[in-house]
Amino acid sequence: MFFILLLVNVAVFGYFTYRDQGLANIKPQRPPVNAGRIRLVNPADVPAPTDKPGAAAPKLACMEWSGFKPEEIAQAQQALDKLALGDKLTRPKVDEYWLYISPQKNKKEAEKKLEELVGLGIEDGRLVEDAGKWRWAISFAAHPSEEAAIVRLNQLKEKGLKSAKILKRDAPGNAFSILQADEKLSAELNQLKAAYAGTELKEIECKTP
């Protein structure tokens, strides 16, 4: 009887041991992978997270400040330079018609020419002393139109001056253009404008380079 019970216990022990080992060797089944839906993503193409999703970009505008008197241009330029606008600030060029007498050989000859002009009753000539191709030329006023320059040229001829000429050239206008102005910059420009009566600050169309 003892041996029978021993055999039964051995058989039961072996059964449960074999069953536990079999269950341990069974791997859980995973759902099949759909290879057609797998896509590799370049990290550079993943958009960076934003602190404020959906926040609108600040409104930028192009502005024009115009209507200055000739004596105000330099002062306004200095005021704008303090804003450190860099490439945002431009001064559009305009055509002008310059009335002049060709450069003389030297300063002495140029001053002698000025004396001759005074003798003819012409006193608005100015000596160009800046270094460059026009040094020692005699300069008269520049005019915004060719017609106005011709009128003055004819007046000089009537007084006996035959050597004066007209040259069309580009010159800085009496206006400033400000690009990509945000609300803060627009407010600063309006504050500057208050010091220059008669000038106009307005939004203009931004021109594509």
Protein Blocks (a to p, Z undefined) as FASTA:
>chain_A
ZZmmmmmmmmmmmmmmmmmmmmmmpccddddddfklgccddfklpccddfbghiacdddd
ddddehiafklmmmmmmmmmmnonmjmpccdddddddddddddfblmlmmmmmmmmmmno
pakbccdfbgcjkgoiacddddfbfklmmmmmmmmmmnopakbccdddddddfbdcdehi
afklmmmmmmmmmmmghiacdddddddZZ
